[in-house]
Amino acid sequence: MASAGPDRAASIGRRTLLQWTGGVIGLGTLGIPSGTAGAFAAPVDGPVSMAMHIHGSFSEGMASMDAHLFQAQRLGVDVVWWTDHDFRAAAFGYRTAVGLESESEPEGPWDWTWTPVVSGDIEGSHQFVEAPHSPDEAGGALQLTARAGASREWASYALQAVSANLLYSTSYYDTTLSLDVLPQALSTDAQVVVEVVSSYRAASHGRPAGQYRMQYRLSSGGPGRHLEAGGLLGVVSLPAGPAGTWQRIDMDLRADHEALWPDTVSFDASLVQLLIGVRARRGATATAVADRLRFARTRTGGSDALAALRTAMRANSARYPDVTQYAASEVSLVKHLNAFGGDRVLPEYDMAYPVKDTDDTKQRAAVDFLHEHGAVVSINHPLSDSRGASALATRLITTNGNGADVIEIGTKADLATLEQVYDIAARNAVFLTANGASDDHDGDDWLSTTPPDARWLTSVWSASRGKTDLCDALRAGRAWFYDPLRWRGEFDLLVDGVTSMGGVHFTSRRKVAVEVTATRLGRSATLELVVGRCDSAGVEQLSAVDVRTSVPAADVVGGRWATGVQVADGIYVRVMVRSRRGIVVGFSNPVWVLPPAQASRVTVPAARLRS
């Protein structure tokens, strides 16, 4: 009897394993008392915990590196891998100008539109006009008009820039904005406003945690800078020229950030959102025309972005010295891949605009390129662009995991579905390290992530926090992932006292001893042993075949439990921790146990062959 396919969870009983082992499993072999199956591995230093898929200010979200590092420090996480999208960090294909000539301004396949945003007691409107327009520009311009109510409180009418594929959101470390403005009716109570919504940061220097913003205000007043909103809003005041006279305002985002918040890392700030509008109070009317929004960036590619990222890492390391940081990347214009370690050389794109190519051969070419440059490569959120779980399982089998080293099984998708896919691949001797990641773009609270399945961290048994050691551990499968809110223990497996978690064990024995390390189990937790068939059945039998044994936490004495299992034609063995409600909160990598006859039929990475 085979389990259900990967599109729905399977429930496989002990009878399944009896059938495919020929009935020789026997009573008691799934519960040999701890200590009778052989000695446990010698004690090693503690594992290294890692956040492996984290987006800071070089991606499109509101997170800062500071915010993530605060969360990592709070949870005692050892290592953060910065995996910002490669093309976003490089601003590849990003907008350099918007004419402000119409509601929609496409460039290549990507559109740019505007969404009105109203705040407070105000009546506002906008229109795109043929005249007046900037003498430096052809075409039309944007006219904004708003009349405030009688309140002394400021109210605003603005247009929020909406760029398809978010093609202006990235770190603003090298970015200057410029805008041509024609004041028509401005005063101390009526202003033009350009607002940059930036990154979320932890509480600091008397400021609360929150998302930082900068407002450039053009009015009849004088120049200056100051903070409002508890320090989260930085204001840059600019004097308006005479009514009816065009002027160009230049906004050096990093320089102004440094002046407003000198205690923060200015390289670690993102242009998340952009608004252009007017604001008024006390019954005043604000009217102005704006033309040609420009983005001037000095970066010329990924190497410049990497240098800026490292600058931010160095500055942040002084604030969070207990967290080790590594620059990695999410290669994002193919089916997404994370690249860890290596020489940090990334693929170049031969396209005019950033459009993801979901062809499997393109992903494989990127994997091969990254391997040539020494990287460990992870398949990210693998159900994305996969046309369902069955198609994903088929692809992993027919391409041997598309050449990757790691696959995100703990991610934002349903874990039960990805578990089935992983087990089908494991049945077919596809040796991929399962890891867990949050793919967090916000950084506000790692423990409150919704859904809970997006909360995963990964730990590895590594000789050190050094990048080479961590990458070696990933290649070898010496890893497990876990929900840090519900379980923060340690996992390991040892087969016949020789082969540990992640390894491939060839033996002519019919039965092997399996020793499990699972620490810090709560009283209500359950250890689950999964023993699955590894027979390289191929895509004709697209299912996992396994038997699962639940072990109460009370039976895991001193964090250890032992058993014996039949090898038959080949198996893999892994373990999970389930909470009182049956939710998976910890997931180990397997040990594959194969008869010698399979050695010539499977390709085992060298890192997984150890004794």
BELHU-V21026 format. One record per residue. SS is DSSP state (@ for helix, = for strand, . for the rest). Layout:
{{SS} {SS}}
This chain:
{{.} {.} {.} {.} {.} {.} {.} {.} {.} {.} {.} {.} {.} {@} {@} {@} {@} {@} {@} {@} {.} {.} {.} {.} {.} {.} {.} {.} {.} {.} {.} {.} {.} {.} {.} {.} {.} {.} {.} {.} {.} {.} {.} {.} {.} {.} {.} {=} {=} {=} {=} {=} {=} {=} {.} {.} {.} {.} {.} {.} {.} {.} {=} {.} {@} {@} {@} {@} {@} {@} {@} {@} {@} {@} {@} {.} {.} {.} {=} {=} {=} {=} {.} {.} {=} {@} {@} {@} {@} {.} {.} {.} {.} {.} {.} {.} {=} {=} {.} {.} {.} {.} {.} {=} {.} {.} {=} {.} {.} {=} {.} {=} {=} {=} {=} {=} {=} {=} {=} {.} {.} {=} {=} {=} {=} {=} {=} {=} {=} {.} {.} {.} {.} {.} {.} {.} {.} {.} {.} {.} {=} {=} {=} {=} {=} {=} {=} {=} {.} {.} {.} {.} {.} {.} {=} {=} {=} {=} {=} {=} {=} {=} {=} {@} {@} {@} {.} {.} {.} {.} {=} {.} {.} {.} {=} {=} {=} {=} {=} {=} {=} {=} {=} {=} {=} {.} {=} {.} {.} {=} {=} {=} {=} {=} {=} {=} {=} {=} {=} {=} {=} {.} {.} {=} {.} {.} {=} {.} {.} {=} {=} {=} {=} {=} {=} {=} {=} {=} {=} {.} {.} {.} {.} {=} {=} {=} {=} {=} {@} {@} {@} {.} {=} {=} {=} {=} {=} {=} {=} {.} {.} {.} {.} {.} {.} {=} {=} {=} {=} {=} {=} {=} {@} {@} {@} {@} {@} {@} {@} {@} {.} {.} {.} {.} {.} {.} {.} {.} {.} {=} {.} {.} {=} {=} {=} {=} {=} {=} {=} {=} {.} {.} {.} {.} {=} {=} {=} {=} {=} {=} {=} {=} {=} {=} {=} {=} {=} {.} {.} {.} {.} {@} {@} {@} {@} {@} {@} {@} {@} {@} {@} {@} {@} {@} {@} {@} {@} {@} {@} {.} {.} {.} {.} {=} {=} {=} {=} {.} {=} {=} {=} {.} {.} {=} {.} {.} {=} {=} {=} {=} {.} {.} {.} {.} {.} {.} {.} {.} {.} {.} {.} {.} {.} {.} {.} {.} {=} {.} {.} {@} {@} {@} {@} {@} {@} {@} {@} {@} {@} {@} {@} {@} {.} {.} {.} {=} {=} {=} {=} {.} {.} {.} {.} {.} {.} {.} {.} {.} {@} {@} {@} {@} {@} {@} {@} {@} {@} {@} {@} {.} {@} {@} {@} {.} {.} {=} {=} {=} {=} {=} {.} {.} {.} {.} {@} {@} {@} {@} {@} {@} {@} {@} {@} {@} {@} {@} {@} {.} {.} {.} {.} {.} {=} {=} {=} {=} {.} {.} {.} {=} {.} {.} {.} {.} {.} {@} {@} {@} {.} {.} {.} {@} {@} {@} {.} {=} {=} {=} {=} {=} {.} {.} {.} {.} {.} {.} {@} {@} {@} {@} {@} {@} {@} {@} {@} {.} {.} {.} {=} {=} {=} {=} {=} {.} {.} {.} {.} {.} {.} {.} {=} {=} {=} {=} {=} {.} {.} {.} {=} {=} {.} {.} {.} {=} {=} {=} {.} {.} {.} {.} {=} {=} {=} {=} {=} {=} {=} {=} {.} {.} {.} {.} {.} {.} {.} {=} {=} {=} {=} {=} {=} {=} {=} {.} {.} {.} {.} {.} {@} {@} {@} {.} {.} {.} {.} {=} {=} {=} {=} {=} {=} {=} {@} {@} {@} {.} {=} {.} {.} {=} {=} {=} {=} {=} {=} {=} {.} {.} {.} {.} {=} {=} {=} {=} {=} {=} {=} {=} {.} {.} {.} {.} {.} {=} {=} {=} {=} {=} {.} {.} {=} {=} {=} {=} {.} {@} {@} {@} {@} {@} {.} {.} {.} {.} {.} {@} {@} {@} {.} {.} {.}}
